[in-house]
């Protein structure tokens, strides 16, 4: 369903962007929040995930205390009116967080899109923030499983962008994404004010230092250094799922 279809029934275009951690997902949220027509939400099911799974993440208790941790309540909010009545609502999600009674398939009235990153880069970045890293922490398998279900329902691949393409050509790659979402390209998406964003989750204090220091997308990444064996095994376990989605990624003109 396109944004034009949503506008005909008076609802916002709800973009559910599914990614793993350490995947420029927060920079993408900053990019969309720079649009005057767009509201953003930062991992609204994260508190639900932590409360349901018992996962020992940094700032776990603070995150749970700061959020609505009722799965059904969060889903109802996300299906409602966008904050400030904005016509576009960018919702940042992680598929491996969806371990409760609400699954990604249950979200209604949304256009699903997918943000991917080479798993070797994800594993290295994640390991800088947590001592232990597993394939499940990166969520690439869960992301690919949901991608396949969406593609089957649509009869074609949903929008996919690769973080490396965004960093290499932000304007071109994001323009292609906007076309796929049927919204106009807005050059405001290329920059933002540095610092904490009012819609950031409380976990920003641990995870968002780099993006808080930024005012736009960073330079293309250099070739990654070789990973130690344990991290290399994690990245290798995610490789096939990443490549299956990367085969459908949007390209700049």
C-alpha positions, -999 to 999 in steps of 0.1 A, spaced: 0 0 0 14 34 -10 13 67 9 -13 78 -17 -35 49 -6 -31 59 30 -40 96 23 -72 85 6 -85 71 39 -71 99 60 -44 78 77 -7 86 80 18 66 60 33 43 87 67 31 78 79 1 98 116 0 92 131 -33 104 168 -35 111 194 -51 134 214 -32 160 246 -12 150 231 -7 116 229 31 112 193 26 123 194 57 146 210 78 119 181 68 96 156 78 123 174 112 125 171 115 87 134 109 87 129 131 117 144 160 97 114 159 74 88 185 84 60 160 75 74 130 96 71 118 132 94 91 144 93 64 171 124 47 186 121 9 190 86 10 207 86 -27 215 121 -27 232 107 -25 267 82 -53 259 111 -74 246 132 -69 277 104 -76 301 92 -107 283 127 -122 274 147 -114 305 175 -104 282 204 -88 301 209 -57 280 226 -25 292 202 -2 311 176 -30 311 157 -17 342 158 19 330 144 9 297 116 -11 311 107 17 336 106 43 308 83 25 283 49 10 278 57 -27 281 22 -40 272 25 -56 237 -12 -50 228 -11 -14 240 20 -5 220 5 -21 189 -27 -1 193 -7 31 197 13 24 166 -19 18 146 -33 51 158 -28 87 148 8 98 142 23 121 168 14 157 162 -9 146 134 21 142 109 12 125 76 43 102 77 53 81 107 87 64 107 87 35 132 122 21 140 119 -17 148 140 -47 153 125 -81 144 143 -101 170 126 -80 197 92 -94 187 91 -124 211 57 -118 226 21 -121 215 25 -93 189 46 -103 159 57 -81 130 30 -97 109 4 -83 133 12 -47 127 -16 -32 106 -17 -3 83 20 -1 78 45 -3 49 73 -26 59 109 -17 48 142 -33 57 176 -18 66 205 -42 63 243 -41 70 271 -65 63 271 -88 94 309 -86 99 305 -48 104 275 -54 127 293 -80 148 324 -57 153 303 -27 162 281 -47 186 311 -62 203 323 -27 212 292 -22 233 286 -57 247 310 -84 258 291 -113 243 276 -114 208 255 -141 193 238 -144 159 205 -138 176 217 -105 190 222 -92 155 187 -104 144 196 -110 108 179 -144 107 147 -130 122 149 -101 98 152 -123 67 124 -146 79 101 -117 81 114 -102 48 105 -135 31 69 -134 45 64 -98 34 77 -106 -1 54 -136 -4 24 -115 6 32 -87 -17 43 -108 -46 76 -88 -48 104 -78 -25 96 -49 -1 120 -19 0 155 -29 12 184 -5 17 220 -13 27 237 9 52 269 8 30 249 23 1 234 50 23 269 60 35 283 59 0 255 79 -16 230 92 9 210 114 -15 208 87 -42 199 58 -19 174 77 2 158 91 -30 153 56 -42 138 47 -8 114 76 -10 103 66 -44 97 30 -32 76 44 -3 58 69 -26 68 100 -7 86 130 -21 124 132 -17 134 159 9 170 171 10 164 179 47 169 141 52 207 146 47 214 166 79 202 171 115 211 189 146 237 171 168 229 160 203 201 140 219 168 138 201 135 142 221 122 109 206 153 89 215 148 60 239 164 63 273 190 37 261 205 65 240 229 72 268 246 38 262 242 33 225 239 66 206 271 84 214 283 84 178 251 96 162 247 123 189 280 137 178 269 137 141 250 162 120 246 139 90 256 106 76 292 96 80 318 89 53 318 55 36 333 28 58 368 15 51 373 -22 46 367 -39 80 396 -54 99 396 -92 102 374 -104 130 386 -127 159 374 -163 154 344 -160 177 330 -129 161 338 -142 126 317 -173 134 288 -150 144 291 -130 112 293 -162 91 261 -175 107 243 -144 94 259 -142 60 234 -162 39 204 -143 53 221 -109 47 230 -118 11 194 -130 4 181 -96 13 210 -77 -2 201 -92 -36 170 -70 -36 184 -37 -22 175 -5 -38 201 13 -58 207 50 -65 199 61 -101 
